[in-house]
Amino acid sequence: MAPNAPNLAALLNMAPSAFASGDIGMLPLIESLSDLRKEVERWAGDESLGKLSQQDLEALVAWFNRNFFRLES
């Protein structure tokens, strides 16, 4: 993974507990992989995560899709 792998790992470790506890609030309507990618890019703009590479962004999109959204390509 890219140099920001610890940030990516922290986000992936936090996500399931945030969903389970309800701390995440209202989720945007995501009906396609394009919508999911836009949302991941929006969240990736959070400065606390550091700069994520395109490879990290795609890994996040794939992880969220596989574990939560199950959208078709």
C-alpha positions as a Markdown table, in Angstrom:
| # | Residue | x | y | z |
|---|---|---|---|---|
| 1 | Met | 0.0 | 0.0 | 0.0 |
| 2 | Ala | 0.9 | 3.6 | -0.3 |
| 3 | Pro | 2.7 | 5.6 | 2.4 |
| 4 | Asn | -0.7 | 6.5 | 3.9 |
| 5 | Ala | -1.5 | 2.9 | 4.6 |
| 6 | Pro | -1.8 | 3.5 | 8.4 |
| 7 | Asn | -4.5 | 6.2 | 7.8 |
| 8 | Leu | -6.3 | 3.8 | 5.4 |
| 9 | Ala | -6.1 | 0.9 | 8.0 |
| 10 | Ala | -7.4 | 3.2 | 10.7 |
| 11 | Leu | -10.4 | 4.2 | 8.6 |
| 12 | Leu | -11.1 | 0.6 | 7.7 |
| 13 | Asn | -10.9 | -0.5 | 11.3 |
| 14 | Met | -13.2 | 2.3 | 12.5 |
| 15 | Ala | -15.9 | 2.0 | 9.8 |
| 16 | Pro | -17.6 | -1.2 | 11.1 |
| 17 | Ser | -17.9 | 0.1 | 14.7 |
| 18 | Ala | -19.2 | 3.4 | 13.5 |
| 19 | Phe | -21.9 | 1.7 | 11.4 |
| 20 | Ala | -22.8 | -0.6 | 14.3 |
| 21 | Ser | -23.0 | 2.1 | 16.9 |
| 22 | Gly | -25.0 | 4.5 | 14.7 |
| 23 | Asp | -22.4 | 7.2 | 15.1 |
| 24 | Ile | -22.2 | 7.7 | 11.4 |
| 25 | Gly | -25.5 | 9.7 | 11.0 |
| 26 | Met | -27.5 | 9.9 | 7.8 |
| 27 | Leu | -25.7 | 8.3 | 4.8 |
| 28 | Pro | -26.0 | 9.8 | 1.4 |
| 29 | Leu | -28.0 | 8.0 | -1.2 |
| 30 | Ile | -25.6 | 5.7 | -3.1 |
| 31 | Glu | -27.0 | 3.8 | -6.0 |
| 32 | Ser | -24.0 | 3.2 | -8.1 |
| 33 | Leu | -20.2 | 2.6 | -7.9 |
| 34 | Ser | -19.9 | 6.1 | -9.3 |
| 35 | Asp | -21.9 | 7.5 | -6.4 |
| 36 | Leu | -19.8 | 5.5 | -3.9 |
| 37 | Arg | -16.5 | 6.6 | -5.5 |
| 38 | Lys | -17.6 | 10.3 | -5.3 |
| 39 | Glu | -18.5 | 9.9 | -1.6 |
| 40 | Val | -15.2 | 8.2 | -0.8 |
| 41 | Glu | -13.4 | 11.0 | -2.6 |
| 42 | Arg | -15.4 | 13.5 | -0.6 |
| 43 | Trp | -14.4 | 11.9 | 2.7 |
| 44 | Ala | -10.8 | 11.4 | 1.5 |
| 45 | Gly | -10.6 | 15.2 | 1.3 |
| 46 | Asp | -10.7 | 15.2 | 5.1 |
| 47 | Glu | -7.2 | 16.5 | 6.1 |
| 48 | Ser | -7.0 | 14.2 | 9.1 |
| 49 | Leu | -6.7 | 11.3 | 6.8 |
| 50 | Gly | -3.7 | 12.7 | 4.9 |
| 51 | Lys | -3.4 | 12.5 | 1.2 |
| 52 | Leu | -4.6 | 9.2 | -0.2 |
| 53 | Ser | -3.4 | 7.8 | -3.4 |
| 54 | Gln | -5.7 | 6.8 | -6.2 |
| 55 | Gln | -4.9 | 3.2 | -5.3 |
| 56 | Asp | -6.0 | 3.8 | -1.7 |
| 57 | Leu | -9.2 | 5.4 | -2.9 |
| 58 | Glu | -10.0 | 2.5 | -5.2 |
| 59 | Ala | -9.2 | 0.1 | -2.3 |
| 60 | Leu | -11.7 | 2.0 | -0.1 |
| 61 | Val | -14.4 | 1.9 | -2.8 |
| 62 | Ala | -13.9 | -1.8 | -3.2 |
| 63 | Trp | -13.9 | -2.5 | 0.5 |
| 64 | Phe | -17.1 | -0.4 | 1.2 |
| 65 | Asn | -18.8 | -2.0 | -1.8 |
| 66 | Arg | -17.9 | -5.6 | -0.8 |
| 67 | Asn | -18.8 | -5.1 | 2.8 |
| 68 | Phe | -21.8 | -2.7 | 2.8 |
| 69 | Phe | -23.2 | -1.7 | -0.6 |
| 70 | Arg | -22.8 | -4.7 | -3.0 |
| 71 | Leu | -23.3 | -2.6 | -6.1 |
| 72 | Glu | -22.9 | -4.1 | -9.5 |
| 73 | Ser | -20.1 | -2.9 | -11.8 |
